[in-house]
Amino acid sequence: MLNVTLELRCNVCGGERFLLPTLDETAQDIRCAGCSAFKCKSQDLERAMAAAGPRRGGRHLAL
């Protein structure tokens, strides 16, 4: 798992750090690095990031 900061917020603890699966991992869940709450599937994050395009003035993606 990769521990990264994203422009997202955890609905449980408000954290901005998330655990992303690497290519060789079978679990494709994105989880909060602080409290381990489920955020979304990696496919959903990829789709949302592609649709959002370039960074937009500090707004957080809604997943």
PDB file with SEQRES, HELIX, SHEET and CRYST1 records, atoms N, CA, C and O in Angstrom:
SEQRES   1 A   63  MET LEU ASN VAL THR LEU GLU LEU ARG CYS ASN VAL CYS          
SEQRES   2 A   63  GLY GLY GLU ARG PHE LEU LEU PRO THR LEU ASP GLU THR          
SEQRES   3 A   63  ALA GLN ASP ILE ARG CYS ALA GLY CYS SER ALA PHE LYS          
SEQRES   4 A   63  CYS LYS SER GLN ASP LEU GLU ARG ALA MET ALA ALA ALA          
SEQRES   5 A   63  GLY PRO ARG ARG GLY GLY ARG HIS LEU ALA LEU                  
HELIX    1 AA1 SER A   42  ALA A   52  1                                  11    
SHEET    1 AA1 4 LEU A   2  THR A   5  0                                        
SHEET    2 AA1 4 ARG A  17  LEU A  20 -1                                        
SHEET    3 AA1 4 ASP A  29  CYS A  32 -1                                        
SHEET    4 AA1 4 PHE A  38  LYS A  41 -1                                        
CRYST1    1.000    1.000    1.000  90.00  90.00  90.00 P 1           1          
ATOM      1  N   MET A   1       0.837  -1.183   0.000  1.00  0.00           N  
ATOM      2  CA  MET A   1       0.000   0.000   0.000  1.00  0.00           C  
ATOM      3  C   MET A   1       0.882   1.247   0.000  1.00  0.00           C  
ATOM      4  O   MET A   1       1.948   1.282   0.615  1.00  0.00           O  
ATOM      5  N   LEU A   2       0.411   2.247  -0.697  1.00  0.00           N  
ATOM      6  CA  LEU A   2       1.086   3.541  -0.718  1.00  0.00           C  
ATOM      7  C   LEU A   2       0.321   4.498   0.183  1.00  0.00           C  
ATOM      8  O   LEU A   2      -0.906   4.565   0.110  1.00  0.00           O  
ATOM      9  N   ASN A   3       1.023   5.236   1.029  1.00  0.00           N  
ATOM     10  CA  ASN A   3       0.413   6.214   1.922  1.00  0.00           C  
ATOM     11  C   ASN A   3       0.602   7.581   1.284  1.00  0.00           C  
ATOM     12  O   ASN A   3       1.722   8.089   1.229  1.00  0.00           O  
ATOM     13  N   VAL A   4      -0.494   8.190   0.795  1.00  0.00           N  
ATOM     14  CA  VAL A   4      -0.397   9.447   0.054  1.00  0.00           C  
ATOM     15  C   VAL A   4      -1.409  10.472   0.556  1.00  0.00           C  
ATOM     16  O   VAL A   4      -2.434  10.119   1.140  1.00  0.00           O  
ATOM     17  N   THR A   5      -1.104  11.747   0.318  1.00  0.00           N  
ATOM     18  CA  THR A   5      -2.035  12.832   0.605  1.00  0.00           C  
ATOM     19  C   THR A   5      -2.832  13.112  -0.658  1.00  0.00           C  
ATOM     20  O   THR A   5      -2.259  13.301  -1.731  1.00  0.00           O  
ATOM     21  N   LEU A   6      -4.148  13.138  -0.531  1.00  0.00           N  
ATOM     22  CA  LEU A   6      -5.031  13.408  -1.663  1.00  0.00           C  
ATOM     23  C   LEU A   6      -5.920  14.602  -1.339  1.00  0.00           C  
ATOM     24  O   LEU A   6      -6.078  14.974  -0.177  1.00  0.00           O  
ATOM     25  N   GLU A   7      -6.489  15.187  -2.361  1.00  0.00           N  
ATOM     26  CA  GLU A   7      -7.452  16.266  -2.147  1.00  0.00           C  
ATOM     27  C   GLU A   7      -8.821  15.663  -1.882  1.00  0.00           C  
ATOM     28  O   GLU A   7      -9.792  15.945  -2.584  1.00  0.00           O  
ATOM     29  N   LEU A   8      -8.877  14.835  -0.862  1.00  0.00           N  
ATOM     30  CA  LEU A   8     -10.091  14.182  -0.384  1.00  0.00           C  
ATOM     31  C   LEU A   8     -10.086  14.305   1.127  1.00  0.00           C  
ATOM     32  O   LEU A   8      -9.050  14.591   1.727  1.00  0.00           O  
ATOM     33  N   ARG A   9     -11.211  14.093   1.730  1.00  0.00           N  
ATOM     34  CA  ARG A   9     -11.296  14.058   3.188  1.00  0.00           C  
ATOM     35  C   ARG A   9     -12.001  12.776   3.609  1.00  0.00           C  
ATOM     36  O   ARG A   9     -12.956  12.331   2.973  1.00  0.00           O  
ATOM     37  N   CYS A  10     -11.509  12.199   4.690  1.00  0.00           N  
ATOM     38  CA  CYS A  10     -12.156  11.030   5.272  1.00  0.00           C  
ATOM     39  C   CYS A  10     -13.463  11.484   5.923  1.00  0.00           C  
ATOM     40  O   CYS A  10     -13.480  12.476   6.652  1.00  0.00           O  
ATOM     41  N   ASN A  11     -14.547  10.769   5.666  1.00  0.00           N  
ATOM     42  CA  ASN A  11     -15.843  11.103   6.260  1.00  0.00           C  
ATOM     43  C   ASN A  11     -15.896  10.793   7.748  1.00  0.00           C  
ATOM     44  O   ASN A  11     -16.771  11.297   8.453  1.00  0.00           O  
ATOM     45  N   VAL A  12     -14.975   9.972   8.235  1.00  0.00           N  
ATOM     46  CA  VAL A  12     -14.987   9.568   9.636  1.00  0.00           C  
ATOM     47  C   VAL A  12     -14.112  10.483  10.488  1.00  0.00           C  
ATOM     48  O   VAL A  12     -14.575  11.032  11.488  1.00  0.00           O  
ATOM     49  N   CYS A  13     -12.830  10.652  10.092  1.00  0.00           N  
ATOM     50  CA  CYS A  13     -11.899  11.413  10.933  1.00  0.00           C  
ATOM     51  C   CYS A  13     -11.442  12.732  10.314  1.00  0.00           C  
ATOM     52  O   CYS A  13     -10.763  13.515  10.979  1.00  0.00           O  
ATOM     53  N   GLY A  14     -11.799  12.995   9.055  1.00  0.00           N  
ATOM     54  CA  GLY A  14     -11.399  14.242   8.404  1.00  0.00           C  
ATOM     55  C   GLY A  14      -9.990  14.226   7.840  1.00  0.00           C  
ATOM     56  O   GLY A  14      -9.512  15.251   7.354  1.00  0.00           O  
ATOM     57  N   GLY A  15      -9.318  13.091   7.894  1.00  0.00           N  
ATOM     58  CA  GLY A  15      -7.946  12.987   7.396  1.00  0.00           C  
ATOM     59  C   GLY A  15      -7.843  13.155   5.890  1.00  0.00           C  
ATOM     60  O   GLY A  15      -8.813  12.947   5.160  1.00  0.00           O  
ATOM     61  N   GLU A  16      -6.648  13.536   5.431  1.00  0.00           N  
ATOM     62  CA  GLU A  16      -6.384  13.711   4.000  1.00  0.00           C  
ATOM     63  C   GLU A  16      -5.354  12.722   3.473  1.00  0.00           C  
ATOM     64  O   GLU A  16      -4.992  12.775   2.298  1.00  0.00           O  
ATOM     65  N   ARG A  17      -4.876  11.820   4.327  1.00  0.00           N  
ATOM     66  CA  ARG A  17      -3.904  10.803   3.912  1.00  0.00           C  
ATOM     67  C   ARG A  17      -4.651   9.493   3.718  1.00  0.00           C  
ATOM     68  O   ARG A  17      -5.475   9.091   4.539  1.00  0.00           O  
ATOM     69  N   PHE A  18      -4.330   8.838   2.595  1.00  0.00           N  
ATOM     70  CA  PHE A  18      -5.034   7.612   2.239  1.00  0.00           C  
ATOM     71  C   PHE A  18      -4.052   6.538   1.824  1.00  0.00           C  
ATOM     72  O   PHE A  18      -2.946   6.825   1.367  1.00  0.00           O  
ATOM     73  N   LEU A  19      -4.476   5.288   1.993  1.00  0.00           N  
ATOM     74  CA  LEU A  19      -3.694   4.134   1.573  1.00  0.00           C  
ATOM     75  C   LEU A  19      -4.225   3.673   0.230  1.00  0.00           C  
ATOM     76  O   LEU A  19      -5.397   3.321   0.099  1.00  0.00           O  
ATOM     77  N   LEU A  20      -3.343   3.680  -0.776  1.00  0.00           N  
ATOM     78  CA  LEU A  20      -3.697   3.241  -2.124  1.00  0.00           C  
ATOM     79  C   LEU A  20      -3.021   1.911  -2.405  1.00  0.00           C  
ATOM     80  O   LEU A  20      -1.847   1.737  -2.077  1.00  0.00           O  
ATOM     81  N   PRO A  21      -3.741   0.964  -3.007  1.00  0.00           N  
ATOM     82  CA  PRO A  21      -3.139  -0.335  -3.318  1.00  0.00           C  
ATOM     83  C   PRO A  21      -2.132  -0.218  -4.457  1.00  0.00           C  
ATOM     84  O   PRO A  21      -2.283   0.616  -5.350  1.00  0.00           O  
ATOM     85  N   THR A  22      -1.109  -1.059  -4.417  1.00  0.00           N  
ATOM     86  CA  THR A  22      -0.156  -1.137  -5.522  1.00  0.00           C  
ATOM     87  C   THR A  22      -0.682  -2.143  -6.537  1.00  0.00           C  
ATOM     88  O   THR A  22      -1.660  -2.840  -6.271  1.00  0.00           O  
ATOM     89  N   LEU A  23      -0.044  -2.220  -7.688  1.00  0.00           N  
ATOM     90  CA  LEU A  23      -0.522  -3.091  -8.764  1.00  0.00           C  
ATOM     91  C   LEU A  23      -0.579  -4.563  -8.380  1.00  0.00           C  
ATOM     92  O   LEU A  23      -1.443  -5.293  -8.866  1.00  0.00           O  
ATOM     93  N   ASP A  24       0.328  -5.010  -7.513  1.00  0.00           N  
ATOM     94  CA  ASP A  24       0.379  -6.433  -7.169  1.00  0.00           C  
ATOM     95  C   ASP A  24      -0.562  -6.828  -6.032  1.00  0.00           C  
ATOM     96  O   ASP A  24      -0.595  -7.999  -5.653  1.00  0.00           O  
ATOM     97  N   GLU A  25      -1.320  -5.895  -5.484  1.00  0.00           N  
ATOM     98  CA  GLU A  25      -2.242  -6.208  -4.392  1.00  0.00           C  
ATOM     99  C   GLU A  25      -3.623  -6.552  -4.942  1.00  0.00           C  
ATOM    100  O   GLU A  25      -4.093  -5.934  -5.897  1.00  0.00           O  
ATOM    101  N   THR A  26      -4.263  -7.539  -4.331  1.00  0.00           N  
ATOM    102  CA  THR A  26      -5.581  -7.952  -4.808  1.00  0.00           C  
ATOM    103  C   THR A  26      -6.685  -7.018  -4.315  1.00  0.00           C  
ATOM    104  O   THR A  26      -7.643  -6.763  -5.046  1.00  0.00           O  
ATOM    105  N   ALA A  27      -6.570  -6.510  -3.103  1.00  0.00           N  
ATOM    106  CA  ALA A  27      -7.575  -5.572  -2.573  1.00  0.00           C  
ATOM    107  C   ALA A  27      -7.408  -4.230  -3.267  1.00  0.00           C  
ATOM    108  O   ALA A  27      -6.306  -3.682  -3.305  1.00  0.00           O  
ATOM    109  N   GLN A  28      -8.479  -3.704  -3.810  1.00  0.00           N  
ATOM    110  CA  GLN A  28      -8.425  -2.436  -4.536  1.00  0.00           C  
ATOM    111  C   GLN A  28      -9.176  -1.333  -3.797  1.00  0.00           C  
ATOM    112  O   GLN A  28      -9.694  -0.406  -4.421  1.00  0.00           O  
ATOM    113  N   ASP A  29      -9.235  -1.431  -2.463  1.00  0.00           N  
ATOM    114  CA  ASP A  29      -9.915  -0.435  -1.645  1.00  0.00           C  
ATOM    115  C   ASP A  29      -8.983   0.723  -1.316  1.00  0.00           C  
ATOM    116  O   ASP A  29      -7.810   0.521  -1.003  1.00  0.00           O  
ATOM    117  N   ILE A  30      -9.520   1.942  -1.392  1.00  0.00           N  
ATOM    118  CA  ILE A  30      -8.820   3.131  -0.914  1.00  0.00           C  
ATOM    119  C   ILE A  30      -9.313   3.341   0.510  1.00  0.00           C  
ATOM    120  O   ILE A  30     -10.518   3.448   0.743  1.00  0.00           O  
ATOM    121  N   ARG A  31      -8.385   3.401   1.467  1.00  0.00           N  
ATOM    122  CA  ARG A  31      -8.747   3.546   2.880  1.00  0.00           C  
ATOM    123  C   ARG A  31      -8.009   4.719   3.502  1.00  0.00           C  
ATOM    124  O   ARG A  31      -6.912   5.077   3.073  1.00  0.00           O  
ATOM    125  N   CYS A  32      -8.624   5.313   4.515  1.00  0.00           N  
ATOM    126  CA  CYS A  32      -8.000   6.400   5.259  1.00  0.00           C  
ATOM    127  C   CYS A  32      -6.766   5.852   5.979  1.00  0.00           C  
ATOM    128  O   CYS A  32      -6.826   4.789   6.597  1.00  0.00           O  
ATOM    129  N   ALA A  33      -5.658   6.575   5.899  1.00  0.00           N  
ATOM    130  CA  ALA A  33      -4.432   6.139   6.569  1.00  0.00           C  
ATOM    131  C   ALA A  33      -4.530   6.332   8.078  1.00  0.00           C  
ATOM    132  O   ALA A  33      -3.827   5.663   8.836  1.00  0.00           O  
ATOM    133  N   GLY A  34      -5.399   7.242   8.519  1.00  0.00           N  
ATOM    134  CA  GLY A  34      -5.527   7.524   9.946  1.00  0.00           C  
ATOM    135  C   GLY A  34      -6.423   6.554  10.691  1.00  0.00           C  
ATOM    136  O   GLY A  34      -6.064   6.075  11.767  1.00  0.00           O  
ATOM    137  N   CYS A  35      -7.591   6.258  10.126  1.00  0.00           N  
ATOM    138  CA  CYS A  35      -8.560   5.429  10.853  1.00  0.00           C  
ATOM    139  C   CYS A  35      -8.962   4.163  10.101  1.00  0.00           C  
ATOM    140  O   CYS A  35      -9.760   3.377  10.612  1.00  0.00           O  
ATOM    141  N   SER A  36      -8.432   3.949   8.909  1.00  0.00           N  
ATOM    142  CA  SER A  36      -8.694   2.765   8.072  1.00  0.00           C  
ATOM    143  C   SER A  36     -10.114   2.687   7.520  1.00  0.00           C  
ATOM    144  O   SER A  36     -10.523   1.638   7.022  1.00  0.00           O  
ATOM    145  N   ALA A  37     -10.868   3.776   7.600  1.00  0.00           N  
ATOM    146  CA  ALA A  37     -12.231   3.773   7.049  1.00  0.00           C  
ATOM    147  C   ALA A  37     -12.170   3.629   5.531  1.00  0.00           C  
ATOM    148  O   ALA A  37     -11.294   4.200   4.881  1.00  0.00           O  
ATOM    149  N   PHE A  38     -13.102   2.865   4.973  1.00  0.00           N  
ATOM    150  CA  PHE A  38     -13.199   2.694   3.529  1.00  0.00           C  
ATOM    151  C   PHE A  38     -13.632   4.011   2.896  1.00  0.00           C  
ATOM    152  O   PHE A  38     -14.571   4.649   3.372  1.00  0.00           O  
ATOM    153  N   LYS A  39     -12.949   4.424   1.814  1.00  0.00           N  
ATOM    154  CA  LYS A  39     -13.336   5.636   1.085  1.00  0.00           C  
ATOM    155  C   LYS A  39     -13.978   5.279  -0.244  1.00  0.00           C  
ATOM    156  O   LYS A  39     -15.092   5.719  -0.532  1.00  0.00           O  
ATOM    157  N   CYS A  40     -13.284   4.481  -1.064  1.00  0.00           N  
ATOM    158  CA  CYS A  40     -13.812   4.116  -2.374  1.00  0.00           C  
ATOM    159  C   CYS A  40     -12.956   3.003  -2.965  1.00  0.00           C  
ATOM    160  O   CYS A  40     -11.966   2.582  -2.365  1.00  0.00           O  
ATOM    161  N   LYS A  41     -13.337   2.539  -4.123  1.00  0.00           N  
ATOM    162  CA  LYS A  41     -12.540   1.583  -4.887  1.00  0.00           C  
ATOM    163  C   LYS A  41     -11.556   2.371  -5.744  1.00  0.00           C  
ATOM    164  O   LYS A  41     -11.838   3.511  -6.114  1.00  0.00           O  
ATOM    165  N   SER A  42     -10.417   1.785  -6.062  1.00  0.00           N  
ATOM    166  CA  SER A  42      -9.398   2.490  -6.845  1.00  0.00           C  
ATOM    167  C   SER A  42      -9.921   2.888  -8.221  1.00  0.00           C  
ATOM    168  O   SER A  42      -9.549   3.943  -8.735  1.00  0.00           O  
ATOM    169  N   GLN A  43     -10.782   2.062  -8.832  1.00  0.00           N  
ATOM    170  CA  GLN A  43     -11.370   2.410 -10.136  1.00  0.00           C  
ATOM    171  C   GLN A  43     -12.184   3.697 -10.043  1.00  0.00           C  
ATOM    172  O   GLN A  43     -12.120   4.540 -10.937  1.00  0.00           O  
ATOM    173  N   ASP A  44     -12.945   3.847  -8.967  1.00  0.00           N  
ATOM    174  CA  ASP A  44     -13.772   5.038  -8.790  1.00  0.00           C  
ATOM    175  C   ASP A  44     -12.909   6.284  -8.611  1.00  0.00           C  
ATOM    176  O   ASP A  44     -13.243   7.349  -9.130  1.00  0.00           O  
ATOM    177  N   LEU A  45     -11.804   6.159  -7.881  1.00  0.00           N  
ATOM    178  CA  LEU A  45     -10.887   7.288  -7.702  1.00  0.00           C  
ATOM    179  C   LEU A  45     -10.272   7.681  -9.034  1.00  0.00           C  
ATOM    180  O   LEU A  45     -10.177   8.868  -9.345  1.00  0.00           O  
ATOM    181  N   GLU A  46      -9.852   6.699  -9.826  1.00  0.00           N  
ATOM    182  CA  GLU A  46      -9.272   6.988 -11.141  1.00  0.00           C  
ATOM    183  C   GLU A  46     -10.266   7.718 -12.037  1.00  0.00           C  
ATOM    184  O   GLU A  46      -9.905   8.685 -12.708  1.00  0.00           O  
ATOM    185  N   ARG A  47     -11.517   7.259 -12.051  1.00  0.00           N  
ATOM    186  CA  ARG A  47     -12.552   7.921 -12.870  1.00  0.00           C  
ATOM    187  C   ARG A  47     -12.798   9.354 -12.405  1.00  0.00           C  
ATOM    188  O   ARG A  47     -12.903  10.260 -13.232  1.00  0.00           O  
ATOM    189  N   ALA A  48     -12.891   9.570 -11.099  1.00  0.00           N  
ATOM    190  CA  ALA A  48     -13.145  10.910 -10.559  1.00  0.00           C  
ATOM    191  C   ALA A  48     -11.988  11.851 -10.866  1.00  0.00           C  
ATOM    192  O   ALA A  48     -12.209  13.016 -11.199  1.00  0.00           O  
ATOM    193  N   MET A  49     -10.753  11.358 -10.758  1.00  0.00           N  
ATOM    194  CA  MET A  49      -9.588  12.200 -11.044  1.00  0.00           C  
ATOM    195  C   MET A  49      -9.522  12.546 -12.527  1.00  0.00           C  
ATOM    196  O   MET A  49      -9.183  13.675 -12.880  1.00  0.00           O  
ATOM    197  N   ALA A  50      -9.837  11.599 -13.392  1.00  0.00           N  
ATOM    198  CA  ALA A  50      -9.825  11.860 -14.832  1.00  0.00           C  
ATOM    199  C   ALA A  50     -10.901  12.873 -15.202  1.00  0.00           C  
ATOM    200  O   ALA A  50     -10.668  13.749 -16.035  1.00  0.00           O  
ATOM    201  N   ALA A  51     -12.075  12.761 -14.590  1.00  0.00           N  
ATOM    202  CA  ALA A  51     -13.175  13.686 -14.883  1.00  0.00           C  
ATOM    203  C   ALA A  51     -12.889  15.083 -14.350  1.00  0.00           C  
ATOM    204  O   ALA A  51     -13.314  16.072 -14.948  1.00  0.00           O  
ATOM    205  N   ALA A  52     -12.171  15.177 -13.226  1.00  0.00           N  
ATOM    206  CA  ALA A  52     -11.881  16.472 -12.611  1.00  0.00           C  
ATOM    207  C   ALA A  52     -10.864  17.261 -13.415  1.00  0.00           C  
ATOM    208  O   ALA A  52     -10.853  18.491 -13.364  1.00  0.00           O  
ATOM    209  N   GLY A  53     -10.010  16.571 -14.156  1.00  0.00           N  
ATOM    210  CA  GLY A  53      -8.991  17.257 -14.946  1.00  0.00           C  
ATOM    211  C   GLY A  53      -7.934  17.893 -14.065  1.00  0.00           C  
ATOM    212  O   GLY A  53      -7.633  17.382 -12.986  1.00  0.00           O  
ATOM    213  N   PRO A  54      -7.361  19.016 -14.519  1.00  0.00           N  
ATOM    214  CA  PRO A  54      -6.308  19.687 -13.752  1.00  0.00           C  
ATOM    215  C   PRO A  54      -6.819  20.179 -12.399  1.00  0.00           C  
ATOM    216  O   PRO A  54      -8.018  20.376 -12.203  1.00  0.00           O  
ATOM    217  N   ARG A  55      -5.886  20.371 -11.477  1.00  0.00           N  
ATOM    218  CA  ARG A  55      -6.212  20.850 -10.129  1.00  0.00           C  
ATOM    219  C   ARG A  55      -6.981  22.160 -10.195  1.00  0.00           C  
ATOM    220  O   ARG A  55      -6.652  23.043 -10.987  1.00  0.00           O  
ATOM    221  N   ARG A  56      -8.010  22.281  -9.358  1.00  0.00           N  
ATOM    222  CA  ARG A  56      -8.883  23.454  -9.405  1.00  0.00           C  
ATOM    223  C   ARG A  56      -8.922  24.192  -8.077  1.00  0.00           C  
ATOM    224  O   ARG A  56      -9.838  23.973  -7.283  1.00  0.00           O  
ATOM    225  N   GLY A  57      -7.981  25.036  -7.823  1.00  0.00           N  
ATOM    226  CA  GLY A  57      -8.024  25.950  -6.688  1.00  0.00           C  
ATOM    227  C   GLY A  57      -8.315  25.366  -5.319  1.00  0.00           C  
ATOM    228  O   GLY A  57      -9.029  25.987  -4.532  1.00  0.00           O  
ATOM    229  N   GLY A  58      -7.788  24.196  -5.013  1.00  0.00           N  
ATOM    230  CA  GLY A  58      -7.907  23.653  -3.671  1.00  0.00           C  
ATOM    231  C   GLY A  58      -9.225  22.977  -3.343  1.00  0.00           C  
ATOM    232  O   GLY A  58      -9.461  22.640  -2.182  1.00  0.00           O  
ATOM    233  N   ARG A  59     -10.086  22.767  -4.318  1.00  0.00           N  
ATOM    234  CA  ARG A  59     -11.341  22.062  -4.052  1.00  0.00           C  
ATOM    235  C   ARG A  59     -11.071  20.589  -3.815  1.00  0.00           C  
ATOM    236  O   ARG A  59     -10.129  20.026  -4.373  1.00  0.00           O  
ATOM    237  N   HIS A  60     -11.884  19.976  -3.001  1.00  0.00           N  
ATOM    238  CA  HIS A  60     -11.760  18.549  -2.725  1.00  0.00           C  
ATOM    239  C   HIS A  60     -12.724  17.772  -3.604  1.00  0.00           C  
ATOM    240  O   HIS A  60     -13.868  18.180  -3.799  1.00  0.00           O  
ATOM    241  N   LEU A  61     -12.253  16.646  -4.136  1.00  0.00           N  
ATOM    242  CA  LEU A  61     -13.111  15.776  -4.934  1.00  0.00           C  
ATOM    243  C   LEU A  61     -14.181  15.163  -4.043  1.00  0.00           C  
ATOM    244  O   LEU A  61     -13.918  14.833  -2.887  1.00  0.00           O  
ATOM    245  N   ALA A  62     -15.355  15.015  -4.565  1.00  0.00           N  
ATOM    246  CA  ALA A  62     -16.440  14.373  -3.820  1.00  0.00           C  
ATOM    247  C   ALA A  62     -16.610  12.950  -4.327  1.00  0.00           C  
ATOM    248  O   ALA A  62     -16.983  12.733  -5.480  1.00  0.00           O  
ATOM    249  N   LEU A  63     -16.336  11.986  -3.462  1.00  0.00           N  
ATOM    250  CA  LEU A  63     -16.538  10.569  -3.797  1.00  0.00           C  
ATOM    251  C   LEU A  63     -17.535   9.975  -2.842  1.00  0.00           C  
ATOM    252  O   LEU A  63     -17.854   8.790  -2.941  1.00  0.00           O  
TER     253      LEU A  63                                                      
END                                                                             
